[in-house]
Amino acid sequence: MLEGDHLVAVYLERCGLPETLIVVDERTRDPRIAPLIARMAPRDVIEVGRPLFAEIAVAPADVGVLAVIPTPLPSNVAPARFHLLLDDVQDPGNVGTMLRTAAAAGIDQVLLSKACAFAWSPKVLRAAQGAHFLTTIVEDVDLPQWAGAFRAKGGHVAATTLHNARSLYQCEFEAPWAIAIGNEGAGLSPALLAACDIRITIPMPGGTESLNAAAAAAVVLFELVRRRVSR
């Protein structure tokens, strides 16, 4: 379910019509929702009262609209130039935030290990704010195996870690590349760490032991964006 006019609008723009649109009956003339209704066939729009909408939706009934869609599956999962690997990141908010950051940074593919939070859950969708439709998302990936195959074809896989790593700002590597981010408790799995050919860390002169996983992903990805646009 896509909850809220922003998510529904992005889906309509990027993917087409949802299967069903469910709207709070008193919001059908809302200037943000009425254009969404206008694009749908009348038979695919269901108007409900606020109490019933509140039972259906995860978000507050104030969002006013939700769309029912089939879970999108990527049509092309061949390696691209820029990738983000999420290794057992279980917090939905972190996953959604990293998807949003990846889309903004121009990442071609985000690959999630089997133990990651479900990429299409309501909390992830809300945190990502439409990023699901701006990048390719592949779930249930054996990341160590993928990393080995990617490197065999000339790619570089950079592990974000605190151990035996070089500063992000002193490490150079060419595309195609993948950045691996682990969960905040355990970091990257030993198998994925061993499959990476580069280890990078973010200097933290303030003395903090580590960053939130989503914050670390943003720092690394946009440092690489800076390098790309400055060349």
C-alpha atoms as an extended CHARMM CRD file, in Angstrom:
* protein
*
       231  EXT
         1         1  MET       CA              0.0000000000        0.0000000000        0.0000000000  PROA      1               0.0000000000
         2         2  LEU       CA              1.2120000000        3.4610000000       -0.9000000000  PROA      2               0.0000000000
         3         3  GLU       CA             -0.0870000000        5.9120000000        1.6870000000  PROA      3               0.0000000000
         4         4  GLY       CA             -0.4020000000        9.6230000000        1.0290000000  PROA      4               0.0000000000
         5         5  ASP       CA             -0.7870000000       11.7530000000       -2.0690000000  PROA      5               0.0000000000
         6         6  HSD       CA              2.9770000000       12.1810000000       -2.6190000000  PROA      6               0.0000000000
         7         7  LEU       CA              3.7340000000        8.4590000000       -2.8870000000  PROA      7               0.0000000000
         8         8  VAL       CA              0.6840000000        7.8370000000       -5.0550000000  PROA      8               0.0000000000
         9         9  ALA       CA              1.6030000000       10.7220000000       -7.3650000000  PROA      9               0.0000000000
        10        10  VAL       CA              5.1590000000        9.4540000000       -7.8130000000  PROA      10              0.0000000000
        11        11  TYR       CA              3.8700000000        5.9810000000       -8.6260000000  PROA      11              0.0000000000
        12        12  LEU       CA              1.4110000000        7.3680000000      -11.1870000000  PROA      12              0.0000000000
        13        13  GLU       CA              4.1830000000        9.3920000000      -12.8240000000  PROA      13              0.0000000000
        14        14  ARG       CA              6.7880000000        6.6220000000      -12.9100000000  PROA      14              0.0000000000
        15        15  CYS       CA              4.8790000000        3.3520000000      -13.1030000000  PROA      15              0.0000000000
        16        16  GLY       CA              1.2840000000        3.8340000000      -14.2120000000  PROA      16              0.0000000000
        17        17  LEU       CA             -2.0580000000        3.2270000000      -12.5900000000  PROA      17              0.0000000000
        18        18  PRO       CA             -2.4050000000        1.4000000000       -9.2750000000  PROA      18              0.0000000000
        19        19  GLU       CA             -4.8960000000       -1.4230000000       -8.9500000000  PROA      19              0.0000000000
        20        20  THR       CA             -7.1280000000        0.4900000000       -6.5430000000  PROA      20              0.0000000000
        21        21  LEU       CA             -7.3030000000        3.9560000000       -5.0180000000  PROA      21              0.0000000000
        22        22  ILE       CA             -8.9340000000        4.2590000000       -1.5830000000  PROA      22              0.0000000000
        23        23  VAL       CA             -9.9180000000        7.7970000000       -0.5790000000  PROA      23              0.0000000000
        24        24  VAL       CA            -11.4740000000        9.3320000000        2.5090000000  PROA      24              0.0000000000
        25        25  ASP       CA            -14.8900000000       10.4830000000        1.2550000000  PROA      25              0.0000000000
        26        26  GLU       CA            -14.5350000000       14.0080000000        2.6540000000  PROA      26              0.0000000000
        27        27  ARG       CA            -11.1830000000       14.4910000000        0.8370000000  PROA      27              0.0000000000
        28        28  THR       CA            -12.2270000000       13.7340000000       -2.7390000000  PROA      28              0.0000000000
        29        29  ARG       CA            -12.0670000000       17.4350000000       -3.7080000000  PROA      29              0.0000000000
        30        30  ASP       CA             -8.7570000000       18.0680000000       -1.9760000000  PROA      30              0.0000000000
        31        31  PRO       CA             -6.5060000000       19.7890000000       -4.5950000000  PROA      31              0.0000000000
        32        32  ARG       CA             -3.7550000000       17.2230000000       -3.9330000000  PROA      32              0.0000000000
        33        33  ILE       CA             -6.0180000000       14.2040000000       -4.1910000000  PROA      33              0.0000000000
        34        34  ALA       CA             -8.5940000000       15.1660000000       -6.8390000000  PROA      34              0.0000000000
        35        35  PRO       CA             -6.0240000000       14.9970000000       -9.6990000000  PROA      35              0.0000000000
        36        36  LEU       CA             -5.1080000000       11.4610000000       -8.6230000000  PROA      36              0.0000000000
        37        37  ILE       CA             -8.7530000000       10.4000000000       -8.6860000000  PROA      37              0.0000000000
        38        38  ALA       CA             -9.1820000000       11.9670000000      -12.1300000000  PROA      38              0.0000000000
        39        39  ARG       CA             -6.5470000000        9.6620000000      -13.6030000000  PROA      39              0.0000000000
        40        40  MET       CA             -8.2750000000        6.5130000000      -12.3760000000  PROA      40              0.0000000000
        41        41  ALA       CA            -11.2230000000        4.6160000000      -13.8210000000  PROA      41              0.0000000000
        42        42  PRO       CA            -14.2460000000        5.2370000000      -11.5550000000  PROA      42              0.0000000000
        43        43  ARG       CA            -14.5750000000        1.5000000000      -10.8270000000  PROA      43              0.0000000000
        44        44  ASP       CA            -11.0450000000        1.5020000000       -9.3280000000  PROA      44              0.0000000000
        45        45  VAL       CA            -11.7140000000        4.2900000000       -6.8030000000  PROA      45              0.0000000000
        46        46  ILE       CA            -13.2590000000        3.3970000000       -3.4620000000  PROA      46              0.0000000000
        47        47  GLU       CA            -14.5130000000        6.1510000000       -1.1720000000  PROA      47              0.0000000000
        48        48  VAL       CA            -14.6890000000        5.2880000000        2.5160000000  PROA      48              0.0000000000
        49        49  GLY       CA            -15.3800000000        7.1200000000        5.7420000000  PROA      49              0.0000000000
        50        50  ARG       CA            -12.5380000000        8.2920000000        7.9630000000  PROA      50              0.0000000000
        51        51  PRO       CA            -13.0420000000        5.5550000000       10.6200000000  PROA      51              0.0000000000
        52        52  LEU       CA            -12.8300000000        2.7650000000        8.0260000000  PROA      52              0.0000000000
        53        53  PHE       CA             -9.8090000000        4.3700000000        6.3510000000  PROA      53              0.0000000000
        54        54  ALA       CA             -8.0830000000        4.5110000000        9.7410000000  PROA      54              0.0000000000
        55        55  GLU       CA             -8.5600000000        0.7380000000       10.0760000000  PROA      55              0.0000000000
        56        56  ILE       CA             -7.0840000000        0.0640000000        6.6200000000  PROA      56              0.0000000000
        57        57  ALA       CA             -4.1130000000        2.4250000000        6.6710000000  PROA      57              0.0000000000
        58        58  VAL       CA             -0.9750000000        2.3240000000        8.7900000000  PROA      58              0.0000000000
        59        59  ALA       CA             -0.4780000000        6.0840000000        8.5280000000  PROA      59              0.0000000000
        60        60  PRO       CA             -2.9840000000        8.4610000000       10.1830000000  PROA      60              0.0000000000
        61        61  ALA       CA             -6.3040000000        8.9040000000        8.3680000000  PROA      61              0.0000000000
        62        62  ASP       CA             -5.2870000000       12.5000000000        7.6710000000  PROA      62              0.0000000000
        63        63  VAL       CA             -3.2180000000       11.2890000000        4.6950000000  PROA      63              0.0000000000
        64        64  GLY       CA             -6.5760000000       10.8770000000        2.9640000000  PROA      64              0.0000000000
        65        65  VAL       CA             -5.5900000000        8.4800000000        0.1810000000  PROA      65              0.0000000000
        66        66  LEU       CA             -3.8160000000        5.1990000000       -0.3950000000  PROA      66              0.0000000000
        67        67  ALA       CA             -3.1430000000        3.0680000000       -3.4470000000  PROA      67              0.0000000000
        68        68  VAL       CA             -2.9800000000       -0.6980000000       -3.6930000000  PROA      68              0.0000000000
        69        69  ILE       CA             -0.2470000000       -1.9200000000       -6.0390000000  PROA      69              0.0000000000
        70        70  PRO       CA              1.4650000000       -5.2400000000       -6.7650000000  PROA      70              0.0000000000
        71        71  THR       CA              4.9510000000       -5.3960000000       -5.2590000000  PROA      71              0.0000000000
        72        72  PRO       CA              7.1850000000       -4.2670000000       -8.1350000000  PROA      72              0.0000000000
        73        73  LEU       CA              9.8800000000       -6.6890000000       -9.2510000000  PROA      73              0.0000000000
        74        74  PRO       CA             12.9950000000       -5.4410000000      -11.0790000000  PROA      74              0.0000000000
        75        75  SER       CA             13.0760000000       -6.4310000000      -14.7340000000  PROA      75              0.0000000000
        76        76  ASN       CA             16.8410000000       -6.0770000000      -15.0240000000  PROA      76              0.0000000000
        77        77  VAL       CA             19.2110000000       -7.0370000000      -12.2300000000  PROA      77              0.0000000000
        78        78  ALA       CA             22.4190000000       -7.1710000000      -14.2580000000  PROA      78              0.0000000000
        79        79  PRO       CA             25.2550000000       -5.2540000000      -12.5610000000  PROA      79              0.0000000000
        80        80  ALA       CA             25.2840000000       -1.5360000000      -13.3310000000  PROA      80              0.0000000000
        81        81  ARG       CA             27.8140000000        1.2100000000      -12.4750000000  PROA      81              0.0000000000
        82        82  PHE       CA             26.7430000000        2.3810000000       -9.0200000000  PROA      82              0.0000000000
        83        83  HSD       CA             25.3600000000        0.1300000000       -6.2860000000  PROA      83              0.0000000000
        84        84  LEU       CA             24.4670000000        0.2640000000       -2.6090000000  PROA      84              0.0000000000
        85        85  LEU       CA             24.5610000000       -3.0170000000       -0.6760000000  PROA      85              0.0000000000
        86        86  LEU       CA             22.5380000000       -3.2350000000        2.5460000000  PROA      86              0.0000000000
        87        87  ASP       CA             23.6750000000       -6.0930000000        4.7670000000  PROA      87              0.0000000000
        88        88  ASP       CA             21.0780000000       -7.1660000000        7.3500000000  PROA      88              0.0000000000
        89        89  VAL       CA             19.8070000000       -3.6120000000        7.9590000000  PROA      89              0.0000000000
        90        90  GLN       CA             16.6680000000       -4.4020000000        9.9300000000  PROA      90              0.0000000000
        91        91  ASP       CA             15.3870000000       -0.9740000000       10.9490000000  PROA      91              0.0000000000
        92        92  PRO       CA             12.6860000000        0.0810000000        8.4240000000  PROA      92              0.0000000000
        93        93  GLY       CA             13.4070000000        3.7700000000        8.9380000000  PROA      93              0.0000000000
        94        94  ASN       CA             17.0820000000        3.2810000000        8.1260000000  PROA      94              0.0000000000
        95        95  VAL       CA             16.3000000000        1.2040000000        5.0410000000  PROA      95              0.0000000000
        96        96  GLY       CA             13.8460000000        3.8080000000        3.7500000000  PROA      96              0.0000000000
        97        97  THR       CA             16.2210000000        6.6840000000        4.4430000000  PROA      97              0.0000000000
        98        98  MET       CA             19.0610000000        4.9000000000        2.6280000000  PROA      98              0.0000000000
        99        99  LEU       CA             16.8280000000        4.1970000000       -0.3660000000  PROA      99              0.0000000000
       100       100  ARG       CA             15.9710000000        7.8980000000       -0.4860000000  PROA      100             0.0000000000
       101       101  THR       CA             19.6460000000        8.8510000000       -0.2620000000  PROA      101             0.0000000000
       102       102  ALA       CA             20.6060000000        6.3080000000       -2.9220000000  PROA      102             0.0000000000
       103       103  ALA       CA             18.0100000000        7.6420000000       -5.3360000000  PROA      103             0.0000000000
       104       104  ALA       CA             19.1510000000       11.2210000000       -4.7480000000  PROA      104             0.0000000000
       105       105  ALA       CA             22.7780000000       10.2000000000       -5.3390000000  PROA      105             0.0000000000
       106       106  GLY       CA             22.0070000000        8.5120000000       -8.6360000000  PROA      106             0.0000000000
       107       107  ILE       CA             22.5920000000        4.9470000000       -7.4720000000  PROA      107             0.0000000000
       108       108  ASP       CA             21.5160000000        2.4560000000      -10.1340000000  PROA      108             0.0000000000
       109       109  GLN       CA             20.7240000000       -0.4740000000       -7.8500000000  PROA      109             0.0000000000
       110       110  VAL       CA             20.1710000000       -1.0960000000       -4.1490000000  PROA      110             0.0000000000
       111       111  LEU       CA             20.7040000000       -4.7300000000       -3.1920000000  PROA      111             0.0000000000
       112       112  LEU       CA             19.3360000000       -5.9920000000        0.1250000000  PROA      112             0.0000000000
       113       113  SER       CA             20.3840000000       -9.1450000000        1.9550000000  PROA      113             0.0000000000
       114       114  LYS       CA             17.7830000000      -11.6530000000        3.1050000000  PROA      114             0.0000000000
       115       115  ALA       CA             17.7090000000      -10.3580000000        6.6940000000  PROA      115             0.0000000000
       116       116  CYS       CA             17.0170000000       -6.7220000000        5.7500000000  PROA      116             0.0000000000
       117       117  ALA       CA             13.6690000000       -5.1070000000        6.5020000000  PROA      117             0.0000000000
       118       118  PHE       CA             11.0870000000       -5.6560000000        3.7450000000  PROA      118             0.0000000000
       119       119  ALA       CA             11.6930000000       -2.8410000000        1.2840000000  PROA      119             0.0000000000
       120       120  TRP       CA              7.9810000000       -2.3910000000        0.5220000000  PROA      120             0.0000000000
       121       121  SER       CA              6.6950000000       -2.2380000000        4.0940000000  PROA      121             0.0000000000
       122       122  PRO       CA              4.7170000000        0.8980000000        5.0490000000  PROA      122             0.0000000000
       123       123  LYS       CA              7.4540000000        2.3040000000        7.2940000000  PROA      123             0.0000000000
       124       124  VAL       CA             10.1320000000        1.8780000000        4.6240000000  PROA      124             0.0000000000
       125       125  LEU       CA              7.8890000000        3.4140000000        1.9730000000  PROA      125             0.0000000000
       126       126  ARG       CA              7.1560000000        6.4300000000        4.1630000000  PROA      126             0.0000000000
       127       127  ALA       CA             10.8250000000        7.0130000000        4.9610000000  PROA      127             0.0000000000
       128       128  ALA       CA             11.8540000000        6.6780000000        1.3120000000  PROA      128             0.0000000000
       129       129  GLN       CA              9.2930000000        9.2290000000        0.0680000000  PROA      129             0.0000000000
       130       130  GLY       CA              9.0070000000        7.8650000000       -3.4650000000  PROA      130             0.0000000000
       131       131  ALA       CA             12.6140000000        6.7320000000       -3.8910000000  PROA      131             0.0000000000
       132       132  HSD       CA             11.3970000000        3.1960000000       -4.5850000000  PROA      132             0.0000000000
       133       133  PHE       CA             10.4290000000        4.3220000000       -8.0690000000  PROA      133             0.0000000000
       134       134  LEU       CA             13.6610000000        6.1980000000       -8.7920000000  PROA      134             0.0000000000
       135       135  THR       CA             16.1580000000        3.3500000000       -8.3900000000  PROA      135             0.0000000000
       136       136  THR       CA             16.1810000000       -0.4290000000       -8.8290000000  PROA      136             0.0000000000
       137       137  ILE       CA             15.6200000000       -2.4330000000       -5.6380000000  PROA      137             0.0000000000
       138       138  VAL       CA             16.5940000000       -6.0950000000       -5.4490000000  PROA      138             0.0000000000
       139       139  GLU       CA             15.8070000000       -8.0810000000       -2.3000000000  PROA      139             0.0000000000
       140       140  ASP       CA             16.9910000000      -11.4030000000       -0.8510000000  PROA      140             0.0000000000
       141       141  VAL       CA             20.4180000000      -11.1520000000       -2.4500000000  PROA      141             0.0000000000
       142       142  ASP       CA             23.3730000000      -13.3150000000       -1.3910000000  PROA      142             0.0000000000
       143       143  LEU       CA             25.6480000000      -10.2920000000       -1.0690000000  PROA      143             0.0000000000
       144       144  PRO       CA             28.9990000000      -12.1030000000       -0.6340000000  PROA      144             0.0000000000
       145       145  GLN       CA             28.3090000000      -14.1590000000       -3.7440000000  PROA      145             0.0000000000
       146       146  TRP       CA             27.1710000000      -11.0940000000       -5.6720000000  PROA      146             0.0000000000
       147       147  ALA       CA             30.2510000000       -9.1280000000       -4.5710000000  PROA      147             0.0000000000
       148       148  GLY       CA             32.5700000000      -11.9040000000       -5.7380000000  PROA      148             0.0000000000
       149       149  ALA       CA             30.9260000000      -12.0700000000       -9.1600000000  PROA      149             0.0000000000
       150       150  PHE       CA             30.9300000000       -8.2740000000       -9.4640000000  PROA      150             0.0000000000
       151       151  ARG       CA             34.6400000000       -8.0590000000       -8.6810000000  PROA      151             0.0000000000
       152       152  ALA       CA             35.3890000000      -10.8520000000      -11.1580000000  PROA      152             0.0000000000
       153       153  LYS       CA             33.9790000000       -8.5960000000      -13.8750000000  PROA      153             0.0000000000
       154       154  GLY       CA             36.1290000000       -5.6210000000      -12.8820000000  PROA      154             0.0000000000
       155       155  GLY       CA             33.9560000000       -3.9710000000      -10.2440000000  PROA      155             0.0000000000
       156       156  HSD       CA             35.0860000000       -2.6490000000       -6.8690000000  PROA      156             0.0000000000
       157       157  VAL       CA             33.2420000000       -3.3440000000       -3.6270000000  PROA      157             0.0000000000
       158       158  ALA       CA             33.9740000000       -0.9860000000       -0.7340000000  PROA      158             0.0000000000
       159       159  ALA       CA             33.1960000000       -2.0490000000        2.8160000000  PROA      159             0.0000000000
       160       160  THR       CA             32.3370000000        0.6300000000        5.3600000000  PROA      160             0.0000000000
       161       161  THR       CA             34.0510000000       -0.4900000000        8.5510000000  PROA      161             0.0000000000
       162       162  LEU       CA             36.0200000000        0.7970000000       11.5120000000  PROA      162             0.0000000000
       163       163  HSD       CA             38.6560000000       -1.9110000000       11.2810000000  PROA      163             0.0000000000
       164       164  ASN       CA             41.7780000000       -1.8870000000        9.0850000000  PROA      164             0.0000000000
       165       165  ALA       CA             40.2460000000        0.7420000000        6.8490000000  PROA      165             0.0000000000
       166       166  ARG       CA             41.4850000000        3.8190000000        5.0160000000  PROA      166             0.0000000000
       167       167  SER       CA             39.8580000000        7.2360000000        5.2570000000  PROA      167             0.0000000000
       168       168  LEU       CA             37.0710000000        7.7370000000        2.7570000000  PROA      168             0.0000000000
       169       169  TYR       CA             38.7130000000       11.0180000000        1.7280000000  PROA      169             0.0000000000
       170       170  GLN       CA             42.0490000000        9.3620000000        0.9260000000  PROA      170             0.0000000000
       171       171  CYS       CA             40.7620000000        6.3140000000       -0.9210000000  PROA      171             0.0000000000
       172       172  GLU       CA             40.3230000000        6.2850000000       -4.6940000000  PROA      172             0.0000000000
       173       173  PHE       CA             38.4680000000        3.7080000000       -6.7400000000  PROA      173             0.0000000000
       174       174  GLU       CA             36.8890000000        3.7910000000      -10.1700000000  PROA      174             0.0000000000
       175       175  ALA       CA             33.4290000000        2.7820000000      -11.3460000000  PROA      175             0.0000000000
       176       176  PRO       CA             31.7770000000        0.3860000000      -11.4740000000  PROA      176             0.0000000000
       177       177  TRP       CA             31.5790000000        0.2400000000       -7.7050000000  PROA      177             0.0000000000
       178       178  ALA       CA             29.3970000000       -0.8960000000       -4.8380000000  PROA      178             0.0000000000
       179       179  ILE       CA             29.2860000000        0.4570000000       -1.2840000000  PROA      179             0.0000000000
       180       180  ALA       CA             28.4350000000       -2.0400000000        1.4470000000  PROA      180             0.0000000000
       181       181  ILE       CA             26.6610000000       -0.8230000000        4.6010000000  PROA      181             0.0000000000
       182       182  GLY       CA             26.0040000000       -3.1180000000        7.5730000000  PROA      182             0.0000000000
       183       183  ASN       CA             23.6050000000       -2.8690000000       10.4670000000  PROA      183             0.0000000000
       184       184  GLU       CA             24.4450000000       -0.6870000000       13.4480000000  PROA      184             0.0000000000
       185       185  GLY       CA             24.8990000000       -3.5370000000       15.8850000000  PROA      185             0.0000000000
       186       186  ALA       CA             27.1180000000       -6.0370000000       14.0700000000  PROA      186             0.0000000000
       187       187  GLY       CA             28.2950000000       -4.1030000000       11.0210000000  PROA      187             0.0000000000
       188       188  LEU       CA             29.0500000000       -6.1020000000        7.8860000000  PROA      188             0.0000000000
       189       189  SER       CA             29.0240000000       -9.8830000000        8.0010000000  PROA      189             0.0000000000
       190       190  PRO       CA             32.4810000000      -11.5230000000        7.9200000000  PROA      190             0.0000000000
       191       191  ALA       CA             31.6050000000      -13.1690000000        4.5930000000  PROA      191             0.0000000000
       192       192  LEU       CA             30.7300000000       -9.8830000000        2.9120000000  PROA      192             0.0000000000
       193       193  LEU       CA             33.6930000000       -8.1180000000        4.4710000000  PROA      193             0.0000000000
       194       194  ALA       CA             35.9820000000      -10.7920000000        3.0390000000  PROA      194             0.0000000000
       195       195  ALA       CA             34.3760000000      -10.3750000000       -0.3990000000  PROA      195             0.0000000000
       196       196  CYS       CA             35.1800000000       -6.6380000000       -0.5270000000  PROA      196             0.0000000000
       197       197  ASP       CA             38.4280000000       -5.3660000000       -2.0460000000  PROA      197             0.0000000000
       198       198  ILE       CA             38.3950000000       -1.9390000000       -0.3760000000  PROA      198             0.0000000000
       199       199  ARG       CA             37.8100000000       -0.9280000000        3.2430000000  PROA      199             0.0000000000
       200       200  ILE       CA             36.8180000000        2.6520000000        3.9940000000  PROA      200             0.0000000000
       201       201  THR       CA             35.9730000000        4.5520000000        7.1470000000  PROA      201             0.0000000000
       202       202  ILE       CA             34.5750000000        8.0180000000        7.8170000000  PROA      202             0.0000000000
       203       203  PRO       CA             36.9010000000       10.1880000000        9.9280000000  PROA      203             0.0000000000
       204       204  MET       CA             35.1280000000       11.3850000000       13.0770000000  PROA      204             0.0000000000
       205       205  PRO       CA             37.3270000000       13.9560000000       14.8280000000  PROA      205             0.0000000000
       206       206  GLY       CA             34.6220000000       14.5860000000       17.3950000000  PROA      206             0.0000000000
       207       207  GLY       CA             35.3050000000       11.2470000000       19.0360000000  PROA      207             0.0000000000
       208       208  THR       CA             31.9770000000        9.5200000000       18.3730000000  PROA      208             0.0000000000
       209       209  GLU       CA             32.4380000000        5.7830000000       18.0110000000  PROA      209             0.0000000000
       210       210  SER       CA             30.1740000000        5.4040000000       14.9710000000  PROA      210             0.0000000000
       211       211  LEU       CA             27.4620000000        7.0300000000       12.8850000000  PROA      211             0.0000000000
       212       212  ASN       CA             23.8900000000        5.9450000000       12.3190000000  PROA      212             0.0000000000
       213       213  ALA       CA             23.9260000000        3.5590000000        9.3310000000  PROA      213             0.0000000000
       214       214  ALA       CA             21.7580000000        5.8520000000        7.2090000000  PROA      214             0.0000000000
       215       215  ALA       CA             23.9340000000        8.8690000000        8.0360000000  PROA      215             0.0000000000
       216       216  ALA       CA             27.0740000000        6.9250000000        7.1200000000  PROA      216             0.0000000000
       217       217  ALA       CA             25.5490000000        5.9150000000        3.7940000000  PROA      217             0.0000000000
       218       218  ALA       CA             24.7200000000        9.5420000000        3.0190000000  PROA      218             0.0000000000
       219       219  VAL       CA             28.2660000000       10.7310000000        3.7910000000  PROA      219             0.0000000000
       220       220  VAL       CA             29.8890000000        8.0610000000        1.6320000000  PROA      220             0.0000000000
       221       221  LEU       CA             27.5090000000        8.2760000000       -1.3200000000  PROA      221             0.0000000000
       222       222  PHE       CA             27.6360000000       12.0430000000       -1.5780000000  PROA      222             0.0000000000
       223       223  GLU       CA             31.4060000000       12.1120000000       -1.2700000000  PROA      223             0.0000000000
       224       224  LEU       CA             31.4210000000        9.8930000000       -4.3490000000  PROA      224             0.0000000000
       225       225  VAL       CA             28.8650000000       12.1740000000       -6.0130000000  PROA      225             0.0000000000
       226       226  ARG       CA             31.2060000000       15.1090000000       -5.3120000000  PROA      226             0.0000000000
       227       227  ARG       CA             34.0290000000       13.3000000000       -7.0800000000  PROA      227             0.0000000000
       228       228  ARG       CA             31.8980000000       12.4560000000      -10.0780000000  PROA      228             0.0000000000
       229       229  VAL       CA             30.5670000000       15.9710000000      -10.6410000000  PROA      229             0.0000000000
       230       230  SER       CA             33.9550000000       17.6440000000      -10.0720000000  PROA      230             0.0000000000
       231       231  ARG       CA             35.6710000000       15.7270000000      -12.8720000000  PROA      231             0.0000000000
